[in-house]
Amino acid sequence: MRAIIDIPDDVVERLSELGARQRVARAEIIRRAIALYLKENERPREDEAFGLWKDRNIDGVDYQTRLREEWPR
């Protein structure tokens, strides 16, 4: 995908210098930076569910047993 974004001139210059040192295109430096940003800012899915039942006063095993008793045999 191509995208048009505004990047300050001083940042473009620094990206160009970094690309020259690493011998990769400036676009590749930007792709790597975006990939790293996404990796560092994604939350594991288990974090979304953690603590959902913190306000409930129920034993997990008892709850599981009651649910299984509802299953048809």
Order of alpha helices (4+ residues) and beta strands (2+ residues): alpha-alpha-alpha-alpha
